[in-house]
Amino acid sequence: MFRNYVKVLSLSVAISAFGAAALAEESTYPHAKEAIGTVEQVYDGALLPDLAVSTYRNIDRLFPTRIIKAGTKPLDLPKAEKQLSNVKFKYEDKDYDLYDFIALDSITAMLVIKDGKVAFETYQRGNTEKTRWMSMSVAKSISSTLAGIAIKDGLIKGLDSQVVDYVPELKGSAYDGVSVKDVLMMSSGVKWNETYTDPNSDRRALLRAQISQKPHSAVELMAKLPRAAEPGTLNTYSTGETQILGEIVRGAIKKPLAEYLSEKIWAPFGMETDATWWLDSPDGVEIGGSGISATLRDYGRFGLFFMNNGVVDGKSILPEGWVKEATTPKTLKDGKKLDYGYMWWTAWTEPSIKDGAFSAIGIQGQNIYIDPVEKVVIVTFGAQPKPVGKEPIDPNVFFDAVVAELKKS
């Protein structure tokens, strides 16, 4: 097993060199020459703090990527007259404030937008407005949104459409008989182990498929998985499920996801900077559940886009009612209610539940938190050492305190 691990490690180093060469012309990126770790170290939780930071802002050097092109007219994010002051709150019977949250949860950048205006913005650990930071599973919520747009465009016939209608390679697999809605709910019933730090997990097998950079290796891996339950009866958090969603969208739109994201959101809504997205192979398929790298403000703009029901140029590009449908708790066929929407996390703290807040969340501290009642979007970049949810302060508790403080303004 150790020999196989070394082999995978060397492949990652080779791919890292490939990515670095591809970006060599980008002399204006402030972090382009920094030393970085390997993708296995990211998932093992084996990066010391400085190397973690430099790696997380250079993930487009770990794998080949496709550019998500920005437009020429960035959406203005003016500074709010009233800026967020120190936020004080209690968590598990202890007193904390904004400075505790940023330090203890290893936050390297944070943006707070209230009513479309920036109420707080900070960059730490050498990050700047030009820094592109890894999304991790925040990308899942973006992939889900692309599926909604494809439904609105009539390219995916609807939530009840079958996976195999768009990904014929999965005929005869455990995904045969699974609907698009099942995949969006992560309730396909396909067996999956998401443990990031376990080299023998399905999540790490998917990572090794990506490292191989063999075309279609990801979908080939997914096609071999066994069924654990009937579709719609069991929810299992699965990055593989989002890879299937990416394959569905790609099969429906007949173009790369990055190109579709650029055409539909990134350029027309007014993102300021080109972003990048990991591929399963050179010029291949995007990794649906991870690998987007973008700036803090552009993640904030995406939050505004979604909070405002996907309106671009005065017209929503999402199906009617999609935002509420995608961000409220879903129900399995046996009546069990989930704390998950369509690859968006629903609220779990009382104030957030009251406002119907929801989040796109990625391991190691990545968040786009949206409170649709108070019109607040909060974005965090995190550099937590391990992908195991060990943050000392529950981010939602802090976000509730931020919203409460902004209501005083």
C-alpha positions in Angstrom: 0.0 0.0 0.0 2.9 2.4 0.8 4.4 1.8 -2.6 1.0 2.7 -4.2 0.9 5.8 -2.1 4.3 6.9 -3.2 3.3 6.3 -6.8 0.2 8.5 -6.4 2.3 11.2 -4.7 4.8 11.3 -7.6 1.9 11.6 -10.1 0.6 14.5 -8.1 4.0 16.2 -8.2 4.1 15.7 -12.0 0.7 17.2 -12.5 1.6 20.1 -10.2 4.5 20.8 -12.5 2.2 20.6 -15.6 -0.2 23.1 -14.0 2.6 25.5 -13.0 3.9 25.5 -16.6 0.5 26.2 -17.9 0.2 29.3 -15.6 3.8 30.5 -16.1 2.6 33.4 -18.2 0.5 34.7 -15.4 3.2 37.0 -13.9 0.6 39.3 -12.4 -0.7 36.8 -9.9 0.8 37.7 -6.6 1.3 34.1 -5.4 2.5 32.4 -8.5 6.0 31.6 -7.3 5.1 30.3 -3.9 6.0 26.8 -2.8 2.9 24.5 -2.6 2.2 21.0 -1.2 0.5 18.1 -2.9 -3.2 17.3 -3.2 -2.7 14.3 -1.0 -1.3 16.4 1.8 -4.4 18.6 1.5 -6.7 15.6 2.0 -4.5 14.0 4.6 -4.4 17.1 6.7 -0.6 17.1 6.5 0.3 20.7 5.6 1.9 23.0 8.1 0.1 26.4 8.3 2.3 28.5 5.9 2.3 25.7 3.2 -1.4 25.2 3.6 -2.0 28.9 2.9 0.2 28.9 -0.2 -1.3 25.7 -1.5 -4.9 26.8 -1.0 -4.3 29.9 -3.1 -2.6 28.0 -5.8 -4.8 25.0 -6.3 -4.8 25.6 -10.1 -1.2 24.4 -10.1 -2.3 21.0 -8.7 -4.3 19.9 -11.8 -5.0 21.0 -15.3 -7.8 23.6 -15.2 -10.3 25.4 -17.4 -10.7 29.2 -17.2 -14.1 30.6 -16.1 -13.9 33.9 -18.0 -15.1 37.1 -16.3 -16.8 39.9 -18.1 -15.7 43.4 -18.8 -18.1 45.3 -16.5 -17.6 44.1 -12.9 -20.6 44.5 -10.6 -19.8 47.3 -8.2 -19.6 46.5 -4.5 -19.6 49.9 -2.8 -18.5 50.3 0.7 -21.3 50.6 3.2 -21.5 53.8 5.2 -21.8 51.8 8.5 -19.0 49.3 8.8 -19.3 46.2 10.9 -17.7 46.7 14.3 -16.4 44.1 16.7 -18.9 41.2 16.9 -19.3 39.7 20.4 -21.1 36.4 21.0 -21.3 33.3 23.2 -20.5 29.8 22.0 -20.7 26.8 24.3 -21.0 29.1 27.4 -17.8 31.0 26.5 -17.4 34.6 25.3 -15.9 35.3 21.9 -15.6 38.1 19.4 -14.7 38.7 15.7 -11.0 38.5 16.4 -11.3 35.1 18.1 -13.3 33.7 15.2 -10.8 34.8 12.6 -7.8 33.6 14.6 -9.3 30.3 16.0 -11.0 29.2 12.8 -7.9 30.0 10.7 -9.8 32.5 8.5 -7.5 34.1 5.9 -10.0 36.4 4.3 -13.6 37.4 5.0 -16.2 39.5 3.2 -19.5 40.7 4.6 -22.1 42.2 2.2 -25.3 43.9 3.5 -27.8 45.1 1.0 -25.3 44.9 -1.8 -22.7 46.9 0.0 -19.5 45.8 1.7 -19.8 46.1 5.5 -16.5 44.3 6.3 -13.6 43.0 4.3 -10.3 41.6 5.5 -7.3 39.8 4.0 -4.9 37.9 6.2 -1.8 35.7 5.7 -0.6 37.6 2.7 -3.9 37.3 0.8 -5.1 40.2 -1.4 -8.1 41.2 -3.5 -6.3 39.3 -6.4 -6.0 36.1 -4.4 -7.9 33.1 -5.9 -8.8 30.6 -3.1 -10.0 27.1 -3.3 -13.7 26.4 -3.1 -13.6 22.8 -2.0 -17.3 21.8 -1.7 -18.6 25.3 -2.3 -18.2 24.1 -5.9 -21.1 21.6 -5.2 -23.5 24.5 -4.8 -22.3 26.1 -8.0 -22.7 22.8 -9.9 -26.2 22.5 -8.5 -27.0 26.0 -9.7 -25.8 25.1 -13.2 -28.1 22.2 -13.2 -31.0 24.6 -12.4 -30.0 26.9 -15.2 -29.9 23.9 -17.6 -33.4 23.0 -16.5 -34.5 26.5 -17.2 -32.9 26.4 -20.6 -34.8 23.2 -21.4 -31.5 21.2 -21.7 -32.3 19.0 -18.7 -36.0 18.1 -19.0 -36.7 18.3 -15.3 -35.9 16.9 -11.8 -37.4 13.6 -12.7 -35.2 13.1 -15.7 -33.0 10.0 -15.5 -29.2 10.2 -15.1 -28.6 7.7 -17.9 -30.4 10.0 -20.4 -27.5 12.4 -20.1 -24.7 10.0 -19.1 -25.3 6.9 -21.2 -22.0 5.3 -19.9 -23.9 4.7 -16.6 -26.5 2.4 -18.1 -26.5 -0.9 -16.2 -24.7 0.7 -13.3 -26.1 1.5 -9.8 -27.1 4.9 -11.3 -29.5 3.3 -13.8 -32.9 4.2 -12.4 -31.7 7.2 -10.5 -33.2 10.7 -11.2 -31.6 14.1 -11.4 -33.4 15.0 -8.2 -32.0 11.9 -6.4 -28.5 13.1 -7.3 -29.1 16.7 -6.2 -30.3 15.4 -2.9 -27.4 13.0 -2.7 -29.9 10.2 -2.3 -29.1 8.0 -5.3 -28.6 5.0 -3.0 -25.2 4.3 -4.4 -22.7 3.2 -1.8 -20.1 5.8 -0.9 -17.5 6.6 1.9 -16.6 10.3 1.9 -13.8 10.1 4.6 -11.2 12.5 3.2 -8.3 11.3 5.4 -8.8 7.6 4.7 -6.7 6.4 1.8 -9.1 3.5 1.3 -12.2 5.6 1.0 -14.3 6.2 -2.1 -13.4 9.9 -1.9 -9.7 9.1 -2.1 -10.3 6.7 -4.9 -12.0 9.5 -6.8 -9.0 11.7 -6.1 -6.6 9.0 -7.4 -8.7 8.8 -10.6 -8.3 12.6 -11.0 -4.6 12.3 -10.3 -4.3 9.7 -13.1 -5.6 12.4 -15.5 -7.0 9.5 -17.6 -10.1 10.7 -19.6 -13.4 9.5 -18.1 -11.6 7.9 -15.2 -13.9 9.6 -12.7 -17.2 8.4 -14.3 -15.7 5.0 -14.9 -15.0 4.7 -11.1 -18.6 5.8 -10.3 -20.0 3.3 -12.7 -18.4 0.4 -10.7 -19.9 1.4 -7.4 -22.5 -1.0 -5.8 -26.0 0.0 -4.7 -26.6 0.4 -1.0 -30.3 1.4 -1.0 -33.1 2.2 -3.4 -33.0 5.7 -4.9 -34.5 8.4 -2.8 -34.4 6.4 0.5 -30.9 7.1 1.8 -28.9 10.3 2.0 -25.1 9.9 1.8 -22.9 12.9 1.4 -20.8 12.2 -1.6 -18.4 14.2 -3.8 -18.8 11.4 -6.3 -22.5 12.3 -6.5 -21.6 15.8 -7.6 -19.2 14.4 -10.2 -22.2 12.6 -11.6 -24.2 15.9 -11.5 -21.3 17.5 -13.5 -21.5 14.7 -16.0 -25.3 15.2 -16.3 -24.9 18.9 -16.9 -22.1 18.4 -19.4 -24.1 15.8 -21.3 -27.1 18.1 -21.4 -25.4 21.4 -22.4 -22.9 19.8 -24.8 -20.1 22.1 -23.6 -17.7 22.5 -20.7 -19.2 23.5 -17.3 -16.7 26.3 -17.0 -17.8 27.8 -20.3 -21.5 27.5 -19.3 -20.7 29.1 -15.9 -18.9 32.0 -17.7 -21.7 32.5 -20.2 -24.5 32.4 -17.7 -23.2 33.9 -14.5 -19.5 34.9 -14.4 -19.4 37.3 -17.3 -23.0 38.7 -17.5 -23.5 39.1 -13.7 -20.2 41.0 -13.4 -17.5 38.9 -11.8 -14.3 40.9 -11.8 -11.7 38.2 -12.3 -11.3 35.0 -14.3 -11.6 31.9 -12.1 -10.4 28.3 -12.8 -11.9 24.9 -12.4 -10.1 21.5 -12.0 -10.4 18.9 -14.8 -10.4 15.1 -14.7 -7.9 15.1 -17.6 -6.3 17.7 -19.9 -9.2 19.4 -21.7 -11.5 17.0 -19.9 -14.6 17.3 -17.7 -14.7 19.6 -14.7 -14.6 18.1 -11.2 -18.2 18.9 -10.1 -17.7 18.8 -6.4 -14.5 20.7 -6.0 -11.6 22.6 -7.6 -13.0 26.1 -8.4 -10.6 28.8 -7.5 -11.9 32.4 -7.4 -11.5 35.7 -5.6 -13.2 36.7 -2.4 -15.3 39.3 -4.0 -16.4 37.1 -6.9 -17.6 34.4 -4.4 -19.5 37.3 -2.8 -21.0 38.3 -6.1 -22.1 34.7 -6.6 -23.8 34.8 -3.3 -25.6 38.0 -4.3 -26.6 36.4 -7.7 -28.2 33.4 -5.9 -29.7 35.3 -3.0 -31.5 37.6 -5.6 -33.0 34.5 -7.4 -30.5 34.4 -10.2 -31.5 37.6 -11.9 -29.2 38.7 -14.7 -30.1 41.8 -16.8 -33.5 42.0 -15.1 -34.5 38.4 -15.7 -34.0 35.3 -13.7 -32.0 32.5 -15.4 -33.2 30.0 -12.8 -36.5 28.0 -12.8 -39.2 29.8 -10.8 -38.9 29.0 -7.1 -35.5 27.3 -7.6 -33.7 29.2 -4.8 -36.2 28.2 -2.2 -36.5 24.7 -3.5 -32.7 24.2 -3.6 -32.0 25.6 -0.1 -34.8 24.1 2.1 -34.6 20.7 3.8 -35.5 17.9 1.4 -37.5 14.8 2.4 -36.7 11.2 1.6 -39.3 8.7 0.3 -39.9 7.4 3.8 -40.6 10.9 5.1 -37.3 11.5 6.8 -36.3 15.2 6.6 -32.7 16.1 5.7 -30.6 19.1 6.7 -29.7 19.4 3.1 -31.2 20.9 0.0 -29.9 20.5 -3.6 -26.2 20.6 -2.6 -26.8 23.6 -0.4 -26.7 23.3 3.4 -29.7 24.4 5.3 -29.5 26.3 8.6 -28.9 24.6 12.0 -28.9 27.5 14.5 -32.1 29.1 15.7 -31.6 32.6 14.2 -30.5 31.2 10.8 -33.4 28.8 10.7 -35.8 31.6 11.5 -34.5 33.6 8.5 -34.3 30.6 6.2 -30.5 31.1 5.8 -28.4 28.6 3.9 -24.8 28.0 3.0 -22.3 26.7 0.4 -19.7 25.0 2.6 -16.3 23.6 1.8 -13.9 21.7 4.1 -11.1 23.6 5.8 -13.1 26.8 6.3 -14.7 27.8 3.0 -18.2 29.4 3.3 -20.7 31.4 1.4 -23.5 32.1 3.9 -26.7 33.7 2.8 -29.4 35.3 4.9 -32.2 36.1 2.4 -34.3 38.0 5.0 -31.6 40.4 6.2 -29.9 40.5 2.7 -26.6 39.4 4.1 -23.8 37.4 2.3 -20.8 36.3 4.2 -17.8 34.7 2.5 -14.8 33.1 4.3 -11.5 31.7 3.2 -10.2 29.2 5.7 -6.9 27.5 6.1 -7.8 24.9 8.7 -5.2 22.1 9.0 -7.4 19.1 8.5 -10.6 18.3 6.5 -12.4 16.9 9.6 -14.6 19.8 10.7 -12.6 20.6 13.8 -13.1 24.4 13.7 -13.2 25.7 17.4 -16.1 28.0 16.7 -19.2 27.0 14.8 -19.2 29.4 11.8 -23.0 29.6 11.8 -23.0 30.9 15.4 -20.6 33.6 14.3 -22.6 34.4 11.2 -25.7 34.8 13.4 -23.8 37.3 15.5 -22.7 39.2 12.4 -26.3 39.5 11.2 -27.5 40.5 14.6 -24.9 43.3 14.8 -25.7 44.5 11.3 -29.4 44.8 12.3 -28.4 47.4 14.9 -27.1 49.7 12.1 
